[in-house]
Amino acid sequence: MRAASGQVAAIDLGATSGRVMVADIAPGRIELEQAARFANTPVHLFDGSRTALHWDLPGLFGAACAGLAEAGRHSDRLVGIGVDSWAVDYGLMRNGRLLGVPHHYRDPRSASGVEAVHEIIEPAELYRRNGLQFLPFTTVYQLAADHAAGLLDIADSALLIPDLIGYWLTGERATERTNASTTGLLGVDGSWDRSLTRQLSLPDNLFPDLTEPGRSLGGVLPEIATPLGLPSSVSVTTVASHDTASAIAAIPMDPDSSAYISCGTWGLVGVETTAPVLSEAAREANFTNEVGVENTTRFLRNVMGLWLLSETVRRFRRDGMRADLDELLAGAASVSEPVEVFDTDDPMFLAPGNMPERIGRWYRDRGLRAPRGPAELVRAIVDSLAAAFAETVRVAAELSGTGVDRIHLVGGGAQNRLLCQLTADRSGLPVLAGPVEATALGNVLLTARAHGLLDGEPHALREFVARNVSVQRFLPRVGTAPSFDLAGA
């Protein structure tokens, strides 16, 4: 460990909230504090024919800048900033200017893009080339929809969300590789698949050149830094800008024997491998191969995640109910009757809306008794997520040949004790919960390493996390029996 100290900040934008975190790093230790937290609330804008769902990205940038100003007030040794966010979404640009407010991936416009792409390239061929699971909102499908609408005739470039924030901070454009690997436009070798873009009639050079995590993007523009009270020397570093990539980099795990669940709005469930898994079985199971830190592959599948719970709580409150999450989870934990789980990944749950009504309809459509009352409903959500997590871990282990003997659960879901315990019960494996702020932690650690504050050797980051962050262990309870055996997978 190098005898150096300093402070770095993370702009960490999640699909439901954003935060600015500041890390004080000294030899052998780290202190991570929240400078600001703010809602990420999408907006509905009429586009001439329908109302479309968009991100309020200028508002998010303003909130992030306010958070950096707060960080600057309490950080006299701030040297670097890293930016991460959710994947797949982007802003179209012309002459350096944003052409319109970026669409939200939950907006249904990309459905037409799916049809257009699959008419040209069959899904099996697409998987062979990019290794990505099918998600109807992947960047390639969104771009196909934009192409059909004529928007790519106007734009001269595009920036993924964290790259756009970095551009607004520094004036420099680049495309960070871990996030670019979610677009569907990278080959399994990690470089742009130019033949694919030409085949789809998409511009060859729409996105800037690829860059790696840990590269300096440049100093913060004076007209940004000065009003925020930031040091003139502070710079922006390209971290693993896909939030899941940063989170996984901060998990204190042995990838040869561990599975992970990065649980927030989505649950990203899988294992870390040294090479993509491109079998037909992997494609049929809808697993993805995304670029990770240190030349690794994130072999995982998206599970709907805490979106189901947050949308349910939002509906409860809209209907005038006092919906305290801790109380709801306590009530759910006390439900003694067996719970029939539902398919958390049913497309009916993807869009915003009345989640309790949709879940009830899922049961009724199948002749099953729907949950009665908030406690049963929340228990059904959490138990169904745990079942989906456990099954996805089983399949990830089987497809990758990883002998999984533990599950690391990080992110906001690590605070949900009921979810952690039920995941342990349903998988038959110990669940190690934490760190909660894994994404921000991975972000600041990569920035700190780039500034020479941490050891640059492979795996040193995870060893540093293991020494500095405690995790909570959940063991499968006596009397619970998983439906599968992961030993020696």
C-alpha positions as CSV (number, residue, x, y, z in Angstrom):
1,M,0.0,0.0,0.0
2,R,1.4,3.4,-0.9
3,A,2.0,5.9,1.8
4,A,-0.3,8.5,0.2
5,S,-3.6,10.2,1.2
6,G,-6.2,12.3,-0.4
7,Q,-9.9,12.7,-1.1
8,V,-11.9,11.7,-4.2
9,A,-15.6,12.0,-5.0
10,A,-18.0,9.8,-6.8
11,I,-21.0,10.9,-8.8
12,D,-23.2,7.8,-8.6
13,L,-26.4,8.0,-10.5
14,G,-28.9,5.1,-10.0
15,A,-32.1,4.6,-11.8
16,T,-34.2,5.9,-8.8
17,S,-31.7,8.2,-7.0
18,G,-28.3,9.7,-7.3
19,R,-25.7,10.6,-4.8
20,V,-22.3,12.3,-4.4
21,M,-20.0,10.4,-2.1
22,V,-16.6,11.5,-0.8
23,A,-13.9,9.1,0.2
24,D,-11.0,10.1,2.5
25,I,-8.2,7.7,1.8
26,A,-5.0,7.2,3.8
27,P,-2.6,4.3,3.9
28,G,-4.6,1.2,4.8
29,R,-8.0,2.9,5.4
30,I,-10.9,4.6,3.8
31,E,-13.8,6.7,5.1
32,L,-16.8,7.1,2.8
33,E,-19.3,9.8,3.5
34,Q,-22.4,11.1,1.6
35,A,-22.2,14.7,0.5
36,A,-25.6,14.7,-1.2
37,R,-28.4,12.5,-2.2
38,F,-31.2,13.3,-4.6
39,A,-34.1,11.7,-6.4
40,N,-33.9,10.6,-10.0
41,T,-37.4,11.2,-11.2
42,P,-38.2,10.6,-14.8
43,V,-40.4,13.1,-16.8
44,H,-43.2,12.6,-19.3
45,L,-42.8,14.8,-22.3
46,F,-45.2,15.1,-25.3
47,D,-43.2,14.5,-28.5
48,G,-45.9,15.5,-31.0
49,S,-47.6,12.1,-31.3
50,R,-47.4,10.6,-27.8
51,T,-46.1,11.2,-24.3
52,A,-42.7,9.6,-23.9
53,L,-40.6,8.9,-20.8
54,H,-37.3,10.7,-20.4
55,W,-34.6,11.3,-17.9
56,D,-34.3,14.8,-16.4
57,L,-30.6,14.7,-17.1
58,P,-30.0,18.5,-16.9
59,G,-31.7,18.4,-13.4
60,L,-29.5,15.4,-12.4
61,F,-26.4,17.3,-13.6
62,G,-27.4,20.3,-11.5
63,A,-28.0,18.1,-8.5
64,A,-24.7,16.4,-9.0
65,C,-22.9,19.8,-9.2
66,A,-24.6,20.9,-6.0
67,G,-23.3,17.7,-4.4
68,L,-19.8,18.5,-5.6
69,A,-20.1,22.0,-4.2
70,E,-21.0,20.4,-0.8
71,A,-18.1,18.0,-1.1
72,G,-15.8,20.8,-1.8
73,R,-16.9,22.7,1.3
74,H,-15.8,19.7,3.4
75,S,-12.9,18.3,1.4
76,D,-9.7,20.3,1.4
77,R,-7.7,17.6,-0.4
78,L,-10.0,16.7,-3.2
79,V,-8.0,15.5,-6.2
80,G,-10.4,13.5,-8.4
81,I,-14.0,12.8,-9.4
82,G,-15.5,9.6,-11.0
83,V,-18.9,9.2,-12.6
84,D,-21.0,6.1,-12.9
85,S,-24.7,5.5,-13.8
86,W,-27.1,2.9,-15.1
87,A,-26.5,1.4,-18.5
88,V,-27.8,1.5,-22.1
89,D,-29.2,5.1,-22.3
90,Y,-27.5,7.9,-24.1
91,G,-27.8,11.5,-25.4
92,L,-27.7,12.4,-29.1
93,M,-25.3,15.3,-29.8
94,R,-24.6,17.7,-32.6
95,N,-21.6,20.1,-32.6
96,G,-21.2,19.3,-28.9
97,R,-24.7,20.2,-27.9
98,L,-27.3,17.8,-26.6
99,L,-30.1,17.5,-29.1
100,G,-32.9,16.5,-26.7
101,V,-33.6,15.1,-23.3
102,P,-32.4,11.4,-23.3
103,H,-35.1,8.8,-23.4
104,H,-35.7,6.5,-20.4
105,Y,-35.0,2.8,-21.1
106,R,-38.5,2.0,-19.8
107,D,-40.1,4.0,-22.6
108,P,-41.7,1.6,-25.0
109,R,-40.3,3.2,-28.2
110,S,-37.5,0.6,-28.4
111,A,-40.0,-2.2,-29.2
112,S,-40.0,-1.1,-32.9
113,G,-36.2,-1.1,-32.8
114,V,-36.2,-4.8,-31.6
115,E,-38.3,-5.7,-34.7
116,A,-36.0,-3.8,-37.0
117,V,-32.8,-5.3,-35.7
118,H,-34.1,-8.9,-35.6
119,E,-35.3,-8.6,-39.2
120,I,-31.7,-8.0,-40.2
121,I,-29.8,-10.2,-37.7
122,E,-31.4,-13.1,-35.9
123,P,-31.0,-13.2,-32.1
124,A,-28.7,-16.2,-32.1
125,E,-26.2,-14.4,-34.5
126,L,-26.4,-11.2,-32.5
127,Y,-25.6,-13.2,-29.3
128,R,-22.6,-14.8,-31.0
129,R,-21.3,-11.4,-31.9
130,N,-22.0,-9.3,-28.8
131,G,-22.7,-11.9,-26.0
132,L,-25.5,-9.9,-24.5
133,Q,-28.8,-11.1,-23.0
134,F,-31.9,-10.0,-24.7
135,L,-33.3,-6.9,-23.1
136,P,-35.8,-4.9,-25.2
137,F,-34.2,-1.6,-24.2
138,T,-30.6,-2.3,-25.1
139,T,-28.9,0.6,-26.8
140,V,-28.8,-1.1,-30.2
141,Y,-32.6,-1.4,-30.2
142,Q,-33.0,2.2,-29.0
143,L,-30.7,3.4,-31.8
144,A,-32.6,1.5,-34.4
145,A,-35.8,3.2,-33.2
146,D,-34.0,6.6,-33.5
147,H,-32.7,5.7,-36.9
148,A,-36.3,5.0,-38.1
149,A,-37.4,8.3,-36.7
150,G,-34.7,10.2,-38.6
151,L,-32.9,11.4,-35.5
152,L,-29.5,9.8,-36.5
153,D,-29.6,11.9,-39.6
154,I,-29.4,15.0,-37.4
155,A,-26.9,13.8,-34.7
156,D,-23.2,13.6,-35.3
157,S,-22.4,11.7,-32.1
158,A,-23.8,10.1,-29.0
159,L,-22.6,9.8,-25.4
160,L,-23.7,7.3,-22.8
161,I,-25.0,8.9,-19.6
162,P,-21.9,8.9,-17.5
163,D,-19.8,9.9,-20.4
164,L,-22.2,12.8,-21.0
165,I,-21.8,14.0,-17.4
166,G,-18.1,13.7,-17.8
167,Y,-18.2,15.8,-21.0
168,W,-20.2,18.5,-19.3
169,L,-17.7,18.6,-16.5
170,T,-14.5,18.6,-18.6
171,G,-15.4,19.3,-22.3
172,E,-13.7,16.0,-23.2
173,R,-15.5,13.1,-24.9
174,A,-14.8,9.4,-24.5
175,T,-16.7,6.1,-24.2
176,E,-15.8,4.0,-21.2
177,R,-15.5,0.3,-22.1
178,T,-17.5,-1.4,-19.3
179,N,-20.5,0.7,-20.0
180,A,-20.0,0.5,-23.8
181,S,-20.2,-3.3,-23.4
182,T,-23.9,-3.0,-22.6
183,T,-24.8,-1.3,-25.9
184,G,-24.9,-4.4,-28.0
185,L,-22.4,-2.6,-30.4
186,L,-19.2,-4.1,-29.0
187,G,-17.9,-7.4,-30.2
188,V,-17.0,-10.1,-27.6
189,D,-13.4,-8.9,-28.1
190,G,-14.4,-5.6,-26.4
191,S,-14.0,-3.4,-29.5
192,W,-16.6,-1.6,-31.6
193,D,-18.2,-4.0,-34.1
194,R,-18.1,-1.7,-37.1
195,S,-19.5,-4.4,-39.5
196,L,-22.6,-4.7,-37.2
197,T,-23.3,-0.9,-37.2
198,R,-23.0,-0.9,-41.0
199,Q,-25.3,-3.9,-41.3
200,L,-27.9,-2.0,-39.2
201,S,-27.3,1.2,-41.2
202,L,-26.2,3.0,-38.0
203,P,-23.4,5.6,-38.1
204,D,-19.9,3.9,-37.8
205,N,-18.4,6.6,-35.5
206,L,-21.5,7.6,-33.5
207,F,-19.8,7.0,-30.1
208,P,-16.3,8.4,-29.3
209,D,-13.3,6.1,-29.0
210,L,-13.2,3.6,-26.1
211,T,-11.3,4.3,-23.0
212,E,-10.5,2.1,-19.9
213,P,-11.4,2.7,-16.3
214,G,-8.7,4.7,-14.5
215,R,-7.8,7.1,-17.3
216,S,-7.8,10.9,-16.8
217,L,-10.6,12.5,-18.8
218,G,-9.2,16.0,-17.9
219,G,-9.6,18.8,-15.4
220,V,-13.0,20.2,-14.5
221,L,-13.7,23.3,-16.6
222,P,-13.0,26.5,-14.8
223,E,-16.5,27.8,-15.4
224,I,-17.8,24.8,-13.6
225,A,-15.1,24.4,-10.9
226,T,-14.9,28.0,-9.7
227,P,-18.7,28.5,-8.9
228,L,-18.7,25.1,-7.1
229,G,-15.6,26.0,-5.0
230,L,-13.6,23.1,-6.3
231,P,-9.8,23.2,-6.5
232,S,-8.5,24.2,-9.9
233,S,-6.4,21.0,-9.9
234,V,-9.3,18.6,-9.5
235,S,-9.8,16.2,-12.5
236,V,-12.3,13.6,-13.7
237,T,-11.2,10.0,-14.0
238,T,-13.0,7.4,-16.1
239,V,-14.1,4.7,-13.6
240,A,-16.0,1.6,-14.4
241,S,-18.9,3.8,-15.4
242,H,-21.5,1.1,-15.6
243,D,-22.7,1.1,-12.0
244,T,-22.7,-2.7,-11.8
245,A,-19.1,-2.9,-13.0
246,S,-18.1,-0.5,-10.2
247,A,-20.1,-2.4,-7.7
248,I,-18.6,-5.8,-8.6
249,A,-15.1,-4.3,-8.5
250,A,-15.7,-3.5,-4.8
251,I,-17.0,-6.9,-3.7
252,P,-14.5,-8.6,-1.4
253,M,-15.0,-12.0,-3.0
254,D,-13.1,-14.9,-4.5
255,P,-14.4,-15.1,-8.0
256,D,-13.5,-18.8,-8.2
257,S,-16.1,-19.7,-5.6
258,S,-18.5,-16.9,-5.3
259,A,-21.6,-15.6,-7.0
260,Y,-22.8,-12.0,-6.6
261,I,-26.0,-10.1,-6.5
262,S,-25.8,-6.3,-7.1
263,C,-29.2,-5.4,-5.8
264,G,-30.8,-2.1,-6.4
265,T,-33.6,-1.1,-8.9
266,W,-32.3,-4.2,-10.8
267,G,-30.8,-7.3,-9.4
268,L,-27.7,-8.2,-11.4
269,V,-27.0,-11.8,-10.6
270,G,-24.0,-13.8,-11.8
271,V,-20.4,-14.7,-11.5
272,E,-17.1,-13.2,-12.7
273,T,-15.3,-15.1,-15.4
274,T,-12.0,-14.7,-17.3
275,A,-13.7,-15.1,-20.7
276,P,-17.2,-14.8,-22.2
277,V,-19.6,-17.7,-22.0
278,L,-21.2,-17.9,-25.5
279,S,-22.9,-21.2,-25.5
280,E,-26.4,-21.7,-26.9
281,A,-27.5,-22.7,-23.3
282,A,-26.2,-19.3,-22.1
283,R,-28.2,-17.5,-24.7
284,E,-31.4,-19.5,-24.0
285,A,-31.0,-18.7,-20.3
286,N,-30.7,-15.0,-21.3
287,F,-27.3,-14.5,-19.7
288,T,-25.1,-11.6,-20.7
289,N,-21.3,-11.1,-21.0
290,E,-20.3,-7.6,-20.1
291,V,-16.8,-6.2,-19.7
292,G,-15.5,-5.9,-16.1
293,V,-12.5,-4.4,-14.4
294,E,-9.1,-6.1,-14.8
295,N,-10.0,-7.8,-18.1
296,T,-12.8,-9.8,-16.5
297,T,-16.2,-10.7,-17.8
298,R,-19.5,-10.1,-15.9
299,F,-21.5,-13.2,-16.7
300,L,-24.9,-12.3,-15.3
301,R,-28.6,-11.9,-15.9
302,N,-30.9,-9.0,-15.0
303,V,-33.6,-9.8,-12.5
304,M,-36.3,-7.2,-11.9
305,G,-34.9,-6.2,-8.5
306,L,-36.2,-3.8,-5.9
307,W,-38.1,-1.9,-8.6
308,L,-41.0,-4.2,-7.7
309,L,-40.9,-3.1,-4.1
310,S,-40.3,0.6,-4.7
311,E,-43.1,0.8,-7.2
312,T,-45.4,-1.0,-4.7
313,V,-44.5,1.4,-1.9
314,R,-45.0,4.4,-4.2
315,R,-48.5,3.2,-5.1
316,F,-49.3,2.6,-1.4
317,R,-48.4,6.2,-0.6
318,R,-50.2,7.5,-3.7
319,D,-53.3,5.8,-2.4
320,G,-52.9,7.6,1.0
321,M,-51.5,4.7,2.9
322,R,-48.7,5.2,5.5
323,A,-46.2,3.0,3.9
324,D,-43.0,2.8,6.0
325,L,-40.7,0.3,4.3
326,D,-39.2,-1.1,7.6
327,E,-42.7,-1.7,9.0
328,L,-43.8,-3.3,5.7
329,L,-40.8,-5.6,5.8
330,A,-41.5,-6.5,9.5
331,G,-45.0,-7.4,8.6
332,A,-43.9,-9.4,5.6
333,A,-41.4,-11.3,7.9
334,S,-44.2,-12.3,10.2
335,V,-46.3,-13.9,7.5
336,S,-46.4,-17.6,8.5
337,E,-48.3,-19.2,5.6
338,P,-46.3,-20.5,2.6
339,V,-46.1,-17.9,-0.2
340,E,-46.7,-18.8,-3.8
341,V,-43.9,-17.0,-5.7
342,F,-44.6,-15.1,-9.0
343,D,-42.4,-14.6,-12.1
344,T,-40.6,-11.4,-11.2
345,D,-39.3,-11.0,-14.8
346,D,-42.7,-11.0,-16.5
347,P,-42.7,-8.1,-18.9
348,M,-45.9,-6.8,-17.4
349,F,-43.8,-5.5,-14.4
350,L,-41.3,-3.5,-16.5
351,A,-43.1,-0.1,-16.9
352,P,-44.0,2.3,-14.1
353,G,-47.5,2.0,-12.8
354,N,-49.8,0.3,-10.4
355,M,-47.6,-2.6,-9.3
356,P,-49.9,-4.0,-6.6
357,E,-52.7,-4.3,-9.1
358,R,-50.4,-5.9,-11.7
359,I,-49.0,-8.5,-9.2
360,G,-52.6,-9.4,-8.2
361,R,-53.5,-9.8,-11.8
362,W,-50.6,-12.1,-12.4
363,Y,-51.9,-14.5,-9.8
364,R,-55.6,-14.2,-10.9
365,D,-54.7,-14.8,-14.5
366,R,-53.3,-18.2,-13.5
367,G,-56.1,-19.2,-11.2
368,L,-54.0,-18.6,-8.1
369,R,-54.9,-16.7,-4.9
370,A,-53.5,-13.2,-5.0
371,P,-51.8,-11.8,-1.9
372,R,-54.2,-10.2,0.6
373,G,-53.1,-7.1,2.2
374,P,-49.8,-5.2,2.3
375,A,-47.9,-7.8,4.5
376,E,-48.7,-10.7,2.2
377,L,-48.0,-8.6,-0.9
378,V,-44.6,-7.5,0.3
379,R,-43.7,-11.0,1.4
380,A,-44.7,-12.3,-2.0
381,I,-42.4,-9.7,-3.7
382,V,-39.4,-10.4,-1.4
383,D,-39.8,-14.2,-1.6
384,S,-40.3,-14.1,-5.3
385,L,-37.1,-12.0,-5.7
386,A,-35.2,-14.4,-3.4
387,A,-36.4,-17.4,-5.5
388,A,-35.3,-15.7,-8.7
389,F,-31.9,-14.7,-7.3
390,A,-31.3,-18.3,-6.1
391,E,-32.3,-19.9,-9.4
392,T,-30.2,-17.4,-11.3
393,V,-27.1,-18.2,-9.2
394,R,-27.7,-21.9,-9.8
395,V,-27.8,-21.4,-13.6
396,A,-24.8,-19.0,-13.6
397,A,-22.8,-21.6,-11.7
398,E,-23.8,-24.4,-14.1
399,L,-23.3,-22.5,-17.3
400,S,-19.9,-21.0,-16.3
401,G,-18.5,-24.1,-14.4
402,T,-18.0,-22.0,-11.3
403,G,-18.1,-24.0,-8.0
404,V,-20.2,-21.5,-6.0
405,D,-20.1,-21.9,-2.2
406,R,-21.3,-18.4,-1.2
407,I,-23.3,-15.4,-2.5
408,H,-22.2,-11.8,-2.0
409,L,-25.2,-9.5,-2.0
410,V,-24.3,-5.8,-2.3
411,G,-26.1,-2.5,-2.9
412,G,-29.4,-1.3,-1.3
413,G,-30.7,-4.8,-1.1
414,A,-28.0,-5.7,1.4
415,Q,-30.0,-3.6,3.9
416,N,-33.1,-5.8,3.4
417,R,-32.5,-8.5,6.0
418,L,-35.6,-10.4,4.9
419,L,-34.4,-10.6,1.3
420,C,-30.9,-11.7,2.4
421,Q,-32.3,-14.4,4.7
422,L,-34.8,-15.7,2.1
423,T,-32.0,-15.8,-0.6
424,A,-29.9,-17.9,1.8
425,D,-32.8,-20.2,2.5
426,R,-33.7,-20.7,-1.2
427,S,-30.2,-21.1,-2.4
428,G,-28.9,-23.2,0.5
429,L,-25.8,-21.0,0.6
430,P,-24.5,-18.4,3.0
431,V,-25.2,-14.9,1.9
432,L,-22.7,-12.2,2.7
433,A,-24.4,-8.8,2.7
434,G,-22.5,-5.6,2.0
435,P,-21.1,-3.2,1.3
436,V,-24.3,-1.3,0.8
437,E,-22.7,1.5,-1.2
438,A,-20.7,-0.9,-3.4
439,T,-21.0,1.1,-6.6
440,A,-19.8,4.4,-5.0
441,L,-17.0,2.4,-3.3
442,G,-15.9,0.9,-6.5
443,N,-16.0,4.3,-8.2
444,V,-13.9,6.1,-5.6
445,L,-11.4,3.2,-5.3
446,L,-10.7,3.3,-9.1
447,T,-10.3,7.0,-9.0
448,A,-8.0,6.8,-6.0
449,R,-5.9,4.1,-7.7
450,A,-5.5,6.3,-10.7
451,H,-4.2,9.1,-8.5
452,G,-1.7,6.8,-6.8
453,L,-3.6,6.6,-3.5
454,L,-4.0,2.8,-3.7
455,D,-2.0,-0.1,-4.8
456,G,-2.4,-0.7,-8.5
457,E,-1.9,-4.5,-8.5
458,P,-4.8,-6.7,-9.7
459,H,-7.1,-7.8,-6.9
460,A,-5.6,-5.2,-4.6
461,L,-8.9,-3.2,-4.5
462,R,-10.9,-6.2,-3.2
463,E,-8.2,-6.9,-0.6
464,F,-8.4,-3.3,0.5
465,V,-12.2,-3.6,0.8
466,A,-12.0,-6.8,2.7
467,R,-9.8,-5.1,5.3
468,N,-12.0,-2.0,5.6
469,V,-15.6,-3.1,5.2
470,S,-17.6,-5.5,7.4
471,V,-20.2,-7.8,5.9
472,Q,-23.2,-9.5,7.6
473,R,-23.5,-13.2,7.2
474,F,-26.9,-14.9,6.6
475,L,-26.9,-18.7,6.9
476,P,-29.7,-21.0,5.5
477,R,-32.1,-21.7,8.3
478,V,-32.8,-25.2,9.6
479,G,-35.8,-26.7,7.9
480,T,-35.4,-24.8,4.6
481,A,-34.3,-26.9,1.6
482,P,-33.1,-25.5,-1.7
483,S,-34.3,-27.3,-4.8
484,F,-30.8,-27.6,-6.2
485,D,-27.2,-28.4,-5.2
486,L,-24.4,-26.0,-6.2
487,A,-21.6,-27.9,-4.7
488,G,-19.0,-28.7,-7.4
489,A,-21.0,-27.0,-10.1
